Amino acid sequence: MRVPHFVGMHALQVLPLAGLVFGRRLRKQPLLAAHLTRILGYGYLGLTLATLLQALRGQPVLTPDAFTWAMGLSVLAACGIAAAFVLARNFNRSAVEQRIRTASA
């Protein structure tokens, strides 16, 4: 149970730091920064749950089985898809706003 505890406790440090970095990098788009931080939080939750299930099944950390790999990769894929969706939606919204600005000028 040490590994899930370790991962969960470090989420308390990584998530505020990531929110700060996203907020500064995306200063003009605070909603995008909040969405990306939330996606990272869900990813950390998935990673914590995957390590918890691995610990409850009595598996060593360094030699996961196929089920554990599948859990980890599914969390990674879900977060990647969610981030791509958020970024694409933001890109489309920015393009529409740019067209509106140029049409009204």
Backbone bond lengths (Angstrom), bond angles and torsions (degrees), N, CA, C in turn:
res aa  C-N    CA-C-N  psi(-1)  N-CA   C-N-CA  omega(-1)  CA-C   N-CA-C  phi
1 M - - - 1.450 - - 1.530 111.31 -
2 R 1.320 116.89 -0.38 1.460 118.86 -178.89 1.517 112.45 -72.38
3 V 1.318 116.79 -38.14 1.468 119.92 -176.33 1.528 111.62 -65.39
4 P 1.351 120.32 -49.06 1.467 118.16 177.56 1.529 112.39 -61.24
5 H 1.317 116.15 -35.20 1.460 120.22 177.24 1.524 109.82 -64.45
6 F 1.313 116.75 -43.52 1.461 122.32 179.02 1.526 110.48 -60.83
7 V 1.331 116.49 -47.05 1.463 120.69 -178.45 1.530 110.31 -65.44
8 G 1.313 117.04 -44.48 1.462 120.68 -179.58 1.514 113.34 -65.37
9 M 1.318 117.31 -39.09 1.463 120.09 179.35 1.521 111.49 -69.17
10 H 1.325 117.36 -34.39 1.460 118.72 178.27 1.521 111.85 -74.83
11 A 1.310 117.16 -20.20 1.465 119.68 173.83 1.526 109.89 -63.09
12 L 1.322 116.39 -32.46 1.465 120.24 178.15 1.521 111.74 -64.56
13 Q 1.308 117.47 -22.96 1.461 121.39 178.16 1.523 111.68 -95.38
14 V 1.317 117.13 -39.37 1.464 120.91 -174.16 1.524 111.94 -74.45
15 L 1.317 118.16 -41.45 1.459 120.19 -174.81 1.531 113.51 -64.68
16 P 1.333 120.83 -46.44 1.470 117.76 175.72 1.529 112.76 -64.00
17 L 1.325 116.72 -36.52 1.460 119.75 177.68 1.531 110.57 -65.08
18 A 1.315 117.66 -42.42 1.463 121.05 177.69 1.522 110.60 -64.77
19 G 1.322 117.74 -40.01 1.461 120.53 176.32 1.514 111.99 -61.45
20 L 1.323 115.88 -39.30 1.464 119.97 177.50 1.524 111.15 -65.75
21 V 1.324 117.06 -45.12 1.469 121.07 -179.78 1.524 110.36 -65.01
22 F 1.330 117.44 -47.15 1.463 119.92 178.53 1.531 110.55 -61.37
23 G 1.323 116.48 -40.60 1.461 120.35 -179.70 1.521 112.63 -63.57
24 R 1.320 116.55 -38.86 1.466 119.19 179.05 1.516 112.42 -75.22
25 R 1.325 116.98 -39.30 1.469 120.17 179.91 1.526 111.41 -70.03
26 L 1.301 116.18 -35.35 1.465 121.32 -177.19 1.531 109.65 -111.41
27 R 1.303 115.72 50.57 1.468 121.73 -174.36 1.530 112.02 -57.65
28 K 1.316 116.74 -36.17 1.466 120.17 -178.12 1.516 112.75 -84.76
29 Q 1.325 117.10 -6.62 1.458 121.43 -178.90 1.535 110.23 -131.12
30 P 1.328 117.31 70.66 1.473 119.17 -176.45 1.524 113.79 -64.68
31 L 1.325 117.19 -29.82 1.463 119.62 179.30 1.524 111.28 -67.40
32 L 1.320 116.80 -39.16 1.464 121.01 176.48 1.522 110.42 -63.70
33 A 1.328 117.08 -42.58 1.462 120.90 178.37 1.533 110.56 -61.52
34 A 1.320 116.76 -40.56 1.470 120.32 179.25 1.528 111.09 -66.22
35 H 1.335 117.31 -41.13 1.467 120.27 178.96 1.527 111.31 -64.46
36 L 1.327 117.32 -43.19 1.471 119.63 179.93 1.526 111.38 -66.40
37 T 1.323 117.16 -37.06 1.465 120.37 176.85 1.523 110.60 -65.51
38 R 1.326 116.16 -39.59 1.468 120.01 178.42 1.525 111.04 -64.80
39 I 1.329 116.65 -40.84 1.469 120.40 178.35 1.528 109.85 -62.86
40 L 1.329 117.14 -42.35 1.463 120.29 176.95 1.526 110.91 -61.61
41 G 1.324 116.63 -38.24 1.465 120.50 177.26 1.516 112.39 -63.67
42 Y 1.328 116.35 -42.00 1.469 119.68 176.34 1.528 111.01 -64.68
43 G 1.326 116.21 -37.01 1.466 119.91 176.42 1.516 111.64 -62.97
44 Y 1.322 115.82 -42.92 1.462 119.40 177.29 1.522 110.98 -64.04
45 L 1.317 117.08 -39.19 1.468 120.32 176.77 1.524 110.46 -61.30
46 G 1.329 116.85 -44.33 1.461 120.50 178.16 1.512 112.36 -62.97
47 L 1.332 116.42 -41.43 1.462 120.20 177.79 1.522 111.06 -64.46
48 T 1.315 116.54 -40.90 1.466 120.13 178.16 1.526 110.83 -63.93
49 L 1.326 117.09 -42.95 1.466 119.79 178.76 1.523 111.73 -66.85
50 A 1.343 116.87 -36.82 1.464 119.35 178.02 1.521 111.21 -64.43
51 T 1.335 116.74 -42.67 1.472 119.26 178.45 1.532 110.93 -70.18
52 L 1.338 116.98 -31.24 1.463 119.40 176.52 1.522 110.29 -66.10
53 L 1.324 117.14 -45.58 1.464 119.26 178.43 1.526 111.22 -64.39
54 Q 1.312 116.41 -36.26 1.461 119.80 177.18 1.528 110.35 -63.81
55 A 1.326 116.98 -42.27 1.464 120.33 179.47 1.529 111.45 -67.84
56 L 1.319 116.67 -40.40 1.464 119.61 179.89 1.527 112.21 -66.70
57 R 1.326 116.94 -26.89 1.463 120.47 176.91 1.516 111.77 -85.88
58 G 1.336 117.84 -1.23 1.454 121.50 176.05 1.517 114.52 75.06
59 Q 1.318 117.38 27.99 1.461 120.99 -178.86 1.527 110.79 -92.20
60 P 1.322 117.34 145.46 1.455 119.60 174.35 1.533 110.93 -70.36
61 V 1.319 115.63 152.06 1.457 120.83 -176.59 1.526 111.15 -67.43
62 L 1.300 117.14 -41.71 1.462 120.72 -172.66 1.522 114.43 -83.65
63 T 1.317 118.20 -9.41 1.469 120.46 177.97 1.526 110.30 -128.93
64 P 1.335 117.11 72.35 1.463 118.83 179.75 1.528 111.53 -74.62
65 D 1.323 115.24 154.04 1.458 119.49 177.45 1.535 109.59 -89.24
66 A 1.308 116.11 -175.24 1.464 121.61 -176.00 1.530 111.65 -64.98
67 F 1.332 116.72 -36.20 1.462 119.82 179.79 1.524 110.94 -64.42
68 T 1.321 116.54 -42.18 1.463 120.70 179.14 1.525 110.76 -66.34
69 W 1.332 116.85 -41.11 1.462 120.27 175.92 1.522 110.43 -60.93
70 A 1.324 116.43 -41.78 1.463 120.42 -179.78 1.525 110.88 -63.86
71 M 1.329 117.03 -40.93 1.468 119.82 177.26 1.523 110.77 -61.71
72 G 1.320 116.62 -48.18 1.459 120.55 -178.44 1.517 112.50 -63.39
73 L 1.329 116.40 -43.46 1.464 119.53 -179.91 1.524 112.06 -69.57
74 S 1.331 117.14 -32.68 1.464 118.63 177.72 1.525 110.94 -69.25
75 V 1.325 117.37 -37.00 1.468 120.26 175.52 1.519 109.69 -63.61
76 L 1.327 116.88 -45.52 1.458 121.49 179.26 1.530 111.38 -61.81
77 A 1.320 116.97 -44.17 1.466 121.03 179.90 1.530 111.22 -65.57
78 A 1.318 117.02 -43.23 1.465 120.03 -179.96 1.525 111.12 -62.71
79 C 1.315 117.15 -41.63 1.469 120.16 178.94 1.530 111.05 -68.57
80 G 1.316 116.68 -38.34 1.462 119.83 177.42 1.515 112.23 -64.47
81 I 1.325 116.46 -42.50 1.466 120.83 178.97 1.526 110.34 -66.12
82 A 1.323 116.62 -42.66 1.466 120.17 179.08 1.527 111.16 -63.23
83 A 1.328 117.39 -43.20 1.464 120.53 178.99 1.525 110.66 -65.30
84 A 1.323 117.76 -40.74 1.460 120.76 178.08 1.524 110.77 -63.60
85 F 1.322 116.90 -40.73 1.455 120.88 178.19 1.526 111.37 -62.88
86 V 1.328 116.95 -45.62 1.467 121.36 -179.88 1.523 110.61 -64.03
87 L 1.328 116.85 -43.13 1.460 120.04 -179.86 1.533 111.33 -67.28
88 A 1.328 117.61 -39.64 1.467 120.57 178.50 1.519 110.80 -66.38
89 R 1.303 117.17 -41.76 1.464 120.74 178.08 1.521 110.65 -63.10
90 N 1.326 116.33 -40.29 1.454 120.38 178.10 1.531 110.81 -66.90
91 F 1.338 117.12 -39.07 1.460 121.21 179.23 1.523 110.36 -63.72
92 N 1.336 117.03 -44.05 1.463 120.66 178.74 1.521 111.23 -64.15
93 R 1.315 116.95 -39.82 1.460 120.99 179.73 1.527 110.12 -65.28
94 S 1.329 117.26 -40.63 1.462 121.07 178.79 1.520 110.92 -65.34
95 A 1.331 116.82 -39.51 1.460 120.39 179.29 1.527 110.83 -64.94
96 V 1.316 118.12 -40.28 1.458 122.03 178.99 1.525 110.03 -66.19
97 E 1.333 116.80 -43.48 1.464 119.87 178.94 1.526 110.86 -62.83
98 Q 1.315 117.79 -37.44 1.468 121.69 178.67 1.530 109.97 -65.43
99 R 1.337 117.18 -41.81 1.455 120.06 178.74 1.525 111.03 -63.95
100 I 1.316 116.75 -39.22 1.456 120.71 178.54 1.518 110.74 -64.29
101 R 1.331 116.54 -42.44 1.459 120.17 179.05 1.519 111.68 -63.47
102 T 1.335 117.42 -43.78 1.467 119.85 -178.78 1.526 111.49 -71.51
103 A 1.323 118.19 -32.27 1.460 120.66 179.57 1.515 111.30 -71.90
104 S 1.320 117.87 -33.67 1.464 120.64 -178.05 1.521 112.20 -83.67
105 A 1.327 117.92 -13.73 1.475 120.47 -179.22 1.505 112.87 -83.73
